[in-house]
Amino acid sequence: MLITDKRPLEDFALDHADSRSAINSWIALVENASWRTKQDVKKTFPRAKLLKGNRARFELVHNRYRLIVLIEYIDQYVDVLFIGTHNDYEKLDPSSL
């Protein structure tokens, strides 16, 4: 899968040093994946939560941080929609992303 813009992930990792390893691992797994279905995502990330509209939520660093992406299965790319603390996530409506 192609991650269309890694900048939000890189910027977040700079501001939250404890997330760097988890973000780098997530990036490596996604870039080596070829997801065609939601079940493929679950095979790579069993704890991922699949949301409406081909979006998925991932918990990073023992749920300290949350990441939401849009997955384009046919075109094989992933867009980062949100990365933030668990508290930041609680303040937003994931369906509005």
Backbone as XML, in Angstrom:
<?xml version="1.0"?>
<chain id="A" units="angstrom">
  <residue number="1" name="MET">
    <atom name="N" x="0.850" y="-1.170" z="0.000"/>
    <atom name="CA" x="0.000" y="0.000" z="0.000"/>
    <atom name="C" x="0.899" y="1.238" z="0.000"/>
  </residue>
  <residue number="2" name="LEU">
    <atom name="N" x="0.427" y="2.260" z="-0.651"/>
    <atom name="CA" x="1.129" y="3.532" z="-0.670"/>
    <atom name="C" x="0.481" y="4.461" z="0.358"/>
  </residue>
  <residue number="3" name="ILE">
    <atom name="N" x="1.271" y="5.033" z="1.226"/>
    <atom name="CA" x="0.787" y="6.053" z="2.153"/>
    <atom name="C" x="0.993" y="7.377" z="1.434"/>
  </residue>
  <residue number="4" name="THR">
    <atom name="N" x="-0.090" y="8.062" z="1.106"/>
    <atom name="CA" x="-0.004" y="9.223" z="0.227"/>
    <atom name="C" x="0.778" y="10.378" z="0.833"/>
  </residue>
  <residue number="5" name="ASP">
    <atom name="N" x="0.710" y="10.571" z="2.131"/>
    <atom name="CA" x="1.430" y="11.669" z="2.772"/>
    <atom name="C" x="1.830" y="11.238" z="4.180"/>
  </residue>
  <residue number="6" name="LYS">
    <atom name="N" x="3.116" y="10.989" z="4.367"/>
    <atom name="CA" x="3.616" y="10.551" z="5.675"/>
    <atom name="C" x="3.907" y="11.723" z="6.612"/>
  </residue>
  <residue number="7" name="ARG">
    <atom name="N" x="3.838" y="12.930" z="6.101"/>
    <atom name="CA" x="4.192" y="14.108" z="6.895"/>
    <atom name="C" x="3.430" y="14.208" z="8.221"/>
  </residue>
  <residue number="8" name="PRO">
    <atom name="N" x="2.116" y="13.976" z="8.247"/>
    <atom name="CA" x="1.426" y="14.051" z="9.543"/>
    <atom name="C" x="1.984" y="13.044" z="10.556"/>
  </residue>
  <residue number="9" name="LEU">
    <atom name="N" x="2.344" y="11.872" z="10.075"/>
    <atom name="CA" x="2.908" y="10.847" z="10.954"/>
    <atom name="C" x="4.286" y="11.265" z="11.450"/>
  </residue>
  <residue number="10" name="GLU">
    <atom name="N" x="5.108" y="11.769" z="10.533"/>
    <atom name="CA" x="6.456" y="12.202" z="10.896"/>
    <atom name="C" x="6.418" y="13.376" z="11.865"/>
  </residue>
  <residue number="11" name="ASP">
    <atom name="N" x="5.538" y="14.339" z="11.604"/>
    <atom name="CA" x="5.412" y="15.500" z="12.499"/>
    <atom name="C" x="4.944" y="15.075" z="13.886"/>
  </residue>
  <residue number="12" name="PHE">
    <atom name="N" x="3.986" y="14.174" z="13.909"/>
    <atom name="CA" x="3.475" y="13.696" z="15.198"/>
    <atom name="C" x="4.576" y="12.979" z="15.973"/>
  </residue>
  <residue number="13" name="ALA">
    <atom name="N" x="5.356" y="12.162" z="15.287"/>
    <atom name="CA" x="6.444" y="11.426" z="15.939"/>
    <atom name="C" x="7.501" y="12.381" z="16.498"/>
  </residue>
  <residue number="14" name="LEU">
    <atom name="N" x="7.724" y="13.494" z="15.832"/>
    <atom name="CA" x="8.665" y="14.485" z="16.362"/>
    <atom name="C" x="8.160" y="15.110" z="17.656"/>
  </residue>
  <residue number="15" name="ASP">
    <atom name="N" x="6.860" y="15.351" z="17.719"/>
    <atom name="CA" x="6.263" y="15.961" z="18.907"/>
    <atom name="C" x="6.008" y="14.965" z="20.034"/>
  </residue>
  <residue number="16" name="HIS">
    <atom name="N" x="5.897" y="13.685" z="19.703"/>
    <atom name="CA" x="5.589" y="12.639" z="20.680"/>
    <atom name="C" x="6.600" y="11.508" z="20.502"/>
  </residue>
  <residue number="17" name="ALA">
    <atom name="N" x="7.766" y="11.685" z="21.096"/>
    <atom name="CA" x="8.890" y="10.768" z="20.894"/>
    <atom name="C" x="8.539" y="9.318" z="21.203"/>
  </residue>
  <residue number="18" name="ASP">
    <atom name="N" x="7.652" y="9.100" z="22.169"/>
    <atom name="CA" x="7.295" y="7.725" z="22.528"/>
    <atom name="C" x="6.463" y="7.028" z="21.462"/>
  </residue>
  <residue number="19" name="SER">
    <atom name="N" x="6.015" y="7.771" z="20.454"/>
    <atom name="CA" x="5.215" y="7.165" z="19.380"/>
    <atom name="C" x="6.068" y="6.750" z="18.183"/>
  </residue>
  <residue number="20" name="ARG">
    <atom name="N" x="7.317" y="7.167" z="18.124"/>
    <atom name="CA" x="8.141" y="6.947" z="16.925"/>
    <atom name="C" x="8.236" y="5.493" z="16.517"/>
  </residue>
  <residue number="21" name="SER">
    <atom name="N" x="8.548" y="4.642" z="17.443"/>
    <atom name="CA" x="8.700" y="3.221" z="17.118"/>
    <atom name="C" x="7.399" y="2.629" z="16.585"/>
  </residue>
  <residue number="22" name="ALA">
    <atom name="N" x="6.292" y="2.936" z="17.247"/>
    <atom name="CA" x="4.991" y="2.411" z="16.814"/>
    <atom name="C" x="4.615" y="2.939" z="15.433"/>
  </residue>
  <residue number="23" name="ILE">
    <atom name="N" x="4.856" y="4.223" z="15.197"/>
    <atom name="CA" x="4.535" y="4.808" z="13.893"/>
    <atom name="C" x="5.407" y="4.200" z="12.806"/>
  </residue>
  <residue number="24" name="ASN">
    <atom name="N" x="6.686" y="4.057" z="13.083"/>
    <atom name="CA" x="7.580" y="3.454" z="12.086"/>
    <atom name="C" x="7.198" y="2.009" z="11.782"/>
  </residue>
  <residue number="25" name="SER">
    <atom name="N" x="6.799" y="1.264" z="12.797"/>
    <atom name="CA" x="6.345" y="-0.118" z="12.587"/>
    <atom name="C" x="5.064" y="-0.143" z="11.764"/>
  </residue>
  <residue number="26" name="TRP">
    <atom name="N" x="4.139" y="0.755" z="12.088"/>
    <atom name="CA" x="2.877" y="0.829" z="11.354"/>
    <atom name="C" x="3.149" y="1.134" z="9.884"/>
  </residue>
  <residue number="27" name="ILE">
    <atom name="N" x="4.008" y="2.116" z="9.627"/>
    <atom name="CA" x="4.344" y="2.479" z="8.251"/>
    <atom name="C" x="4.931" y="1.281" z="7.504"/>
  </residue>
  <residue number="28" name="ALA">
    <atom name="N" x="5.877" y="0.593" z="8.111"/>
    <atom name="CA" x="6.520" y="-0.550" z="7.462"/>
    <atom name="C" x="5.506" y="-1.643" z="7.129"/>
  </residue>
  <residue number="29" name="LEU">
    <atom name="N" x="4.619" y="-1.936" z="8.062"/>
    <atom name="CA" x="3.615" y="-2.976" z="7.812"/>
    <atom name="C" x="2.659" y="-2.578" z="6.688"/>
  </residue>
  <residue number="30" name="VAL">
    <atom name="N" x="2.229" y="-1.324" z="6.699"/>
    <atom name="CA" x="1.287" y="-0.859" z="5.675"/>
    <atom name="C" x="1.953" y="-0.850" z="4.302"/>
  </residue>
  <residue number="31" name="GLU">
    <atom name="N" x="3.185" y="-0.361" z="4.222"/>
    <atom name="CA" x="3.860" y="-0.285" z="2.930"/>
    <atom name="C" x="4.148" y="-1.670" z="2.338"/>
  </residue>
  <residue number="32" name="ASN">
    <atom name="N" x="4.226" y="-2.675" z="3.187"/>
    <atom name="CA" x="4.448" y="-4.040" z="2.699"/>
    <atom name="C" x="3.151" y="-4.817" z="2.493"/>
  </residue>
  <residue number="33" name="ALA">
    <atom name="N" x="2.034" y="-4.183" z="2.791"/>
    <atom name="CA" x="0.735" y="-4.849" z="2.663"/>
    <atom name="C" x="0.140" y="-4.617" z="1.276"/>
  </residue>
  <residue number="34" name="SER">
    <atom name="N" x="-0.805" y="-5.476" z="0.933"/>
    <atom name="CA" x="-1.591" y="-5.320" z="-0.282"/>
    <atom name="C" x="-3.031" y="-5.658" z="0.083"/>
  </residue>
  <residue number="35" name="TRP">
    <atom name="N" x="-3.677" y="-4.715" z="0.744"/>
    <atom name="CA" x="-5.031" y="-4.951" z="1.237"/>
    <atom name="C" x="-6.042" y="-4.843" z="0.103"/>
  </residue>
  <residue number="36" name="ARG">
    <atom name="N" x="-6.862" y="-5.860" z="-0.017"/>
    <atom name="CA" x="-7.952" y="-5.861" z="-0.997"/>
    <atom name="C" x="-9.321" y="-5.824" z="-0.316"/>
  </residue>
  <residue number="37" name="THR">
    <atom name="N" x="-9.346" y="-6.199" z="0.961"/>
    <atom name="CA" x="-10.594" y="-6.238" z="1.719"/>
    <atom name="C" x="-10.327" y="-5.792" z="3.163"/>
  </residue>
  <residue number="38" name="LYS">
    <atom name="N" x="-11.395" y="-5.538" z="3.876"/>
    <atom name="CA" x="-11.274" y="-5.188" z="5.293"/>
    <atom name="C" x="-10.669" y="-6.332" z="6.096"/>
  </residue>
  <residue number="39" name="GLN">
    <atom name="N" x="-10.940" y="-7.545" z="5.670"/>
    <atom name="CA" x="-10.380" y="-8.704" z="6.361"/>
    <atom name="C" x="-8.855" y="-8.731" z="6.234"/>
  </residue>
  <residue number="40" name="ASP">
    <atom name="N" x="-8.326" y="-8.227" z="5.127"/>
    <atom name="CA" x="-6.879" y="-8.149" z="4.962"/>
    <atom name="C" x="-6.269" y="-7.193" z="5.990"/>
  </residue>
  <residue number="41" name="VAL">
    <atom name="N" x="-6.961" y="-6.097" z="6.241"/>
    <atom name="CA" x="-6.492" y="-5.147" z="7.267"/>
    <atom name="C" x="-6.447" y="-5.842" z="8.623"/>
  </residue>
  <residue number="42" name="LYS">
    <atom name="N" x="-7.499" y="-6.590" z="8.937"/>
    <atom name="CA" x="-7.571" y="-7.285" z="10.225"/>
    <atom name="C" x="-6.496" y="-8.361" z="10.356"/>
  </residue>
  <residue number="43" name="LYS">
    <atom name="N" x="-6.079" y="-8.951" z="9.243"/>
    <atom name="CA" x="-4.996" y="-9.936" z="9.300"/>
    <atom name="C" x="-3.681" y="-9.260" z="9.698"/>
  </residue>
  <residue number="44" name="THR">
    <atom name="N" x="-3.462" y="-8.062" z="9.174"/>
    <atom name="CA" x="-2.237" y="-7.325" z="9.487"/>
    <atom name="C" x="-2.323" y="-6.692" z="10.873"/>
  </residue>
  <residue number="45" name="PHE">
    <atom name="N" x="-3.487" y="-6.125" z="11.207"/>
    <atom name="CA" x="-3.706" y="-5.435" z="12.472"/>
    <atom name="C" x="-4.988" y="-5.967" z="13.127"/>
  </residue>
  <residue number="46" name="PRO">
    <atom name="N" x="-4.898" y="-7.071" z="13.842"/>
    <atom name="CA" x="-6.101" y="-7.682" z="14.417"/>
    <atom name="C" x="-6.896" y="-6.759" z="15.347"/>
  </residue>
  <residue number="47" name="ARG">
    <atom name="N" x="-6.258" y="-5.780" z="15.944"/>
    <atom name="CA" x="-6.947" y="-4.890" z="16.885"/>
    <atom name="C" x="-7.473" y="-3.620" z="16.224"/>
  </residue>
  <residue number="48" name="ALA">
    <atom name="N" x="-7.292" y="-3.492" z="14.923"/>
    <atom name="CA" x="-7.801" y="-2.319" z="14.207"/>
    <atom name="C" x="-9.321" y="-2.321" z="14.262"/>
  </residue>
  <residue number="49" name="LYS">
    <atom name="N" x="-9.871" y="-1.134" z="14.309"/>
    <atom name="CA" x="-11.331" y="-1.010" z="14.254"/>
    <atom name="C" x="-11.680" y="-0.485" z="12.867"/>
  </residue>
  <residue number="50" name="LEU">
    <atom name="N" x="-12.513" y="-1.222" z="12.158"/>
    <atom name="CA" x="-12.921" y="-0.825" z="10.820"/>
    <atom name="C" x="-14.157" y="0.056" z="10.921"/>
  </residue>
  <residue number="51" name="LEU">
    <atom name="N" x="-14.071" y="1.225" z="10.309"/>
    <atom name="CA" x="-15.138" y="2.220" z="10.372"/>
    <atom name="C" x="-15.830" y="2.312" z="9.024"/>
  </residue>
  <residue number="52" name="LYS">
    <atom name="N" x="-16.953" y="3.007" z="9.010"/>
    <atom name="CA" x="-17.690" y="3.204" z="7.761"/>
    <atom name="C" x="-16.839" y="3.982" z="6.771"/>
  </residue>
  <residue number="53" name="GLY">
    <atom name="N" x="-17.134" y="3.783" z="5.495"/>
    <atom name="CA" x="-16.481" y="4.562" z="4.458"/>
    <atom name="C" x="-15.031" y="4.188" z="4.209"/>
  </residue>
  <residue number="54" name="ASN">
    <atom name="N" x="-14.708" y="2.910" z="4.355"/>
    <atom name="CA" x="-13.345" y="2.420" z="4.110"/>
    <atom name="C" x="-12.306" y="3.111" z="4.988"/>
  </residue>
  <residue number="55" name="ARG">
    <atom name="N" x="-12.701" y="3.423" z="6.198"/>
    <atom name="CA" x="-11.764" y="4.012" z="7.147"/>
    <atom name="C" x="-11.444" y="2.983" z="8.218"/>
  </residue>
  <residue number="56" name="ALA">
    <atom name="N" x="-10.282" y="3.165" z="8.830"/>
    <atom name="CA" x="-9.860" y="2.267" z="9.905"/>
    <atom name="C" x="-9.188" y="3.084" z="11.000"/>
  </residue>
  <residue number="57" name="ARG">
    <atom name="N" x="-9.354" y="2.612" z="12.231"/>
    <atom name="CA" x="-8.729" y="3.259" z="13.382"/>
    <atom name="C" x="-7.719" y="2.296" z="13.993"/>
  </residue>
  <residue number="58" name="PHE">
    <atom name="N" x="-6.553" y="2.819" z="14.279"/>
    <atom name="CA" x="-5.483" y="2.030" z="14.879"/>
    <atom name="C" x="-5.102" y="2.655" z="16.216"/>
  </residue>
  <residue number="59" name="GLU">
    <atom name="N" x="-4.829" y="1.815" z="17.176"/>
    <atom name="CA" x="-4.359" y="2.271" z="18.480"/>
    <atom name="C" x="-2.846" y="2.125" z="18.507"/>
  </residue>
  <residue number="60" name="LEU">
    <atom name="N" x="-2.168" y="3.180" z="18.926"/>
    <atom name="CA" x="-0.714" y="3.183" z="18.993"/>
    <atom name="C" x="-0.259" y="3.384" z="20.431"/>
  </residue>
  <residue number="61" name="VAL">
    <atom name="N" x="0.832" y="2.767" z="20.790"/>
    <atom name="CA" x="1.439" y="2.890" z="22.123"/>
    <atom name="C" x="0.389" y="2.596" z="23.202"/>
  </residue>
  <residue number="62" name="HIS">
    <atom name="N" x="-0.127" y="1.396" z="23.177"/>
    <atom name="CA" x="-1.096" y="0.927" z="24.184"/>
    <atom name="C" x="-2.290" y="1.869" z="24.319"/>
  </residue>
  <residue number="63" name="ASN">
    <atom name="N" x="-2.799" y="2.328" z="23.175"/>
    <atom name="CA" x="-3.989" y="3.157" z="23.092"/>
    <atom name="C" x="-3.764" y="4.582" z="23.598"/>
  </residue>
  <residue number="64" name="ARG">
    <atom name="N" x="-2.517" y="4.969" z="23.742"/>
    <atom name="CA" x="-2.226" y="6.357" z="24.118"/>
    <atom name="C" x="-2.535" y="7.297" z="22.955"/>
  </residue>
  <residue number="65" name="TYR">
    <atom name="N" x="-2.322" y="6.792" z="21.734"/>
    <atom name="CA" x="-2.540" y="7.579" z="20.522"/>
    <atom name="C" x="-3.467" y="6.820" z="19.584"/>
  </residue>
  <residue number="66" name="ARG">
    <atom name="N" x="-4.156" y="7.587" z="18.744"/>
    <atom name="CA" x="-5.069" y="6.987" z="17.770"/>
    <atom name="C" x="-4.747" y="7.516" z="16.382"/>
  </residue>
  <residue number="67" name="LEU">
    <atom name="N" x="-4.915" y="6.652" z="15.422"/>
    <atom name="CA" x="-4.650" y="6.968" z="14.017"/>
    <atom name="C" x="-5.857" y="6.518" z="13.206"/>
  </residue>
  <residue number="68" name="ILE">
    <atom name="N" x="-6.380" y="7.417" z="12.382"/>
    <atom name="CA" x="-7.491" y="7.073" z="11.497"/>
    <atom name="C" x="-7.037" y="7.309" z="10.065"/>
  </residue>
  <residue number="69" name="VAL">
    <atom name="N" x="-7.302" y="6.324" z="9.219"/>
    <atom name="CA" x="-6.921" y="6.419" z="7.809"/>
    <atom name="C" x="-8.092" y="6.048" z="6.910"/>
  </residue>
  <residue number="70" name="LEU">
    <atom name="N" x="-8.005" y="6.521" z="5.692"/>
    <atom name="CA" x="-8.913" y="6.113" z="4.627"/>
    <atom name="C" x="-8.153" y="5.136" z="3.759"/>
  </residue>
  <residue number="71" name="ILE">
    <atom name="N" x="-8.746" y="3.996" z="3.476"/>
    <atom name="CA" x="-8.087" y="2.961" z="2.682"/>
    <atom name="C" x="-8.782" y="2.844" z="1.330"/>
  </residue>
  <residue number="72" name="GLU">
    <atom name="N" x="-8.008" y="3.039" z="0.278"/>
    <atom name="CA" x="-8.508" y="2.851" z="-1.086"/>
    <atom name="C" x="-7.996" y="1.496" z="-1.563"/>
  </residue>
  <residue number="73" name="TYR">
    <atom name="N" x="-8.848" y="0.480" z="-1.416"/>
    <atom name="CA" x="-8.446" y="-0.893" z="-1.703"/>
    <atom name="C" x="-8.101" y="-1.111" z="-3.178"/>
  </residue>
  <residue number="74" name="ILE">
    <atom name="N" x="-8.881" y="-0.551" z="-4.068"/>
    <atom name="CA" x="-8.654" y="-0.775" z="-5.496"/>
    <atom name="C" x="-7.365" y="-0.099" z="-5.960"/>
  </residue>
  <residue number="75" name="ASP">
    <atom name="N" x="-7.177" y="1.151" z="-5.563"/>
    <atom name="CA" x="-5.996" y="1.906" z="-5.998"/>
    <atom name="C" x="-4.787" y="1.680" z="-5.107"/>
  </residue>
  <residue number="76" name="GLN">
    <atom name="N" x="-4.966" y="0.941" z="-4.008"/>
    <atom name="CA" x="-3.866" y="0.538" z="-3.135"/>
    <atom name="C" x="-3.144" y="1.707" z="-2.471"/>
  </residue>
  <residue number="77" name="TYR">
    <atom name="N" x="-3.929" y="2.624" z="-1.895"/>
    <atom name="CA" x="-3.278" y="3.673" z="-1.122"/>
    <atom name="C" x="-4.053" y="3.954" z="0.162"/>
  </residue>
  <residue number="78" name="VAL">
    <atom name="N" x="-3.338" y="4.618" z="1.079"/>
    <atom name="CA" x="-3.870" y="4.955" z="2.399"/>
    <atom name="C" x="-3.657" y="6.446" z="2.621"/>
  </residue>
  <residue number="79" name="ASP">
    <atom name="N" x="-4.711" y="7.148" z="3.039"/>
    <atom name="CA" x="-4.628" y="8.563" z="3.408"/>
    <atom name="C" x="-4.761" y="8.689" z="4.923"/>
  </residue>
  <residue number="80" name="VAL">
    <atom name="N" x="-3.861" y="9.414" z="5.533"/>
    <atom name="CA" x="-3.957" y="9.686" z="6.963"/>
    <atom name="C" x="-4.984" y="10.790" z="7.159"/>
  </residue>
  <residue number="81" name="LEU">
    <atom name="N" x="-6.023" y="10.505" z="7.943"/>
    <atom name="CA" x="-7.070" y="11.491" z="8.222"/>
    <atom name="C" x="-6.878" y="12.152" z="9.583"/>
  </residue>
  <residue number="82" name="PHE">
    <atom name="N" x="-6.331" y="11.403" z="10.536"/>
    <atom name="CA" x="-6.163" y="11.919" z="11.898"/>
    <atom name="C" x="-5.090" y="11.126" z="12.606"/>
  </residue>
  <residue number="83" name="ILE">
    <atom name="N" x="-4.258" y="11.826" z="13.344"/>
    <atom name="CA" x="-3.384" y="11.188" z="14.322"/>
    <atom name="C" x="-3.339" y="12.133" z="15.509"/>
  </residue>
  <residue number="84" name="GLY">
    <atom name="N" x="-3.541" y="11.576" z="16.691"/>
    <atom name="CA" x="-3.545" y="12.403" z="17.883"/>
    <atom name="C" x="-3.611" y="11.563" z="19.139"/>
  </residue>
  <residue number="85" name="THR">
    <atom name="N" x="-3.681" y="12.260" z="20.248"/>
    <atom name="CA" x="-3.789" y="11.570" z="21.525"/>
    <atom name="C" x="-5.177" y="10.962" z="21.652"/>
  </residue>
  <residue number="86" name="HIS">
    <atom name="N" x="-5.289" y="10.052" z="22.571"/>
    <atom name="CA" x="-6.601" y="9.449" z="22.839"/>
    <atom name="C" x="-7.588" y="10.542" z="23.241"/>
  </residue>
  <residue number="87" name="ASN">
    <atom name="N" x="-7.145" y="11.497" z="24.041"/>
    <atom name="CA" x="-8.029" y="12.591" z="24.458"/>
    <atom name="C" x="-8.473" y="13.437" z="23.275"/>
  </residue>
  <residue number="88" name="ASP">
    <atom name="N" x="-7.567" y="13.725" z="22.330"/>
    <atom name="CA" x="-7.941" y="14.469" z="21.122"/>
    <atom name="C" x="-8.984" y="13.697" z="20.325"/>
  </residue>
  <residue number="89" name="TYR">
    <atom name="N" x="-8.788" y="12.389" z="20.231"/>
    <atom name="CA" x="-9.719" y="11.535" z="19.500"/>
    <atom name="C" x="-11.108" y="11.587" z="20.136"/>
  </residue>
  <residue number="90" name="GLU">
    <atom name="N" x="-11.159" y="11.590" z="21.436"/>
    <atom name="CA" x="-12.451" y="11.601" z="22.136"/>
    <atom name="C" x="-13.252" y="12.870" z="21.836"/>
  </residue>
  <residue number="91" name="LYS">
    <atom name="N" x="-12.596" y="13.924" z="21.425"/>
    <atom name="CA" x="-13.264" y="15.207" z="21.157"/>
    <atom name="C" x="-13.804" y="15.316" z="19.735"/>
  </residue>
  <residue number="92" name="LEU">
    <atom name="N" x="-13.497" y="14.345" z="18.883"/>
    <atom name="CA" x="-13.955" y="14.458" z="17.502"/>
    <atom name="C" x="-14.942" y="13.370" z="17.142"/>
  </residue>
  <residue number="93" name="ASP">
    <atom name="N" x="-15.603" y="13.589" z="16.035"/>
    <atom name="CA" x="-16.536" y="12.612" z="15.478"/>
    <atom name="C" x="-15.833" y="11.914" z="14.323"/>
  </residue>
  <residue number="94" name="PRO">
    <atom name="N" x="-15.386" y="10.675" z="14.515"/>
    <atom name="CA" x="-14.635" y="9.990" z="13.451"/>
    <atom name="C" x="-15.386" y="9.908" z="12.124"/>
  </residue>
  <residue number="95" name="SER">
    <atom name="N" x="-16.701" y="9.896" z="12.173"/>
    <atom name="CA" x="-17.461" y="9.788" z="10.924"/>
    <atom name="C" x="-17.415" y="11.085" z="10.114"/>
  </residue>
  <residue number="96" name="SER">
    <atom name="N" x="-16.953" y="12.172" z="10.741"/>
    <atom name="CA" x="-16.884" y="13.450" z="10.026"/>
    <atom name="C" x="-15.573" y="13.614" z="9.275"/>
  </residue>
  <residue number="97" name="LEU">
    <atom name="N" x="-14.650" y="12.694" z="9.446"/>
    <atom name="CA" x="-13.345" y="12.817" z="8.771"/>
    <atom name="C" x="-13.415" y="12.331" z="7.344"/>
  </residue>
</chain>
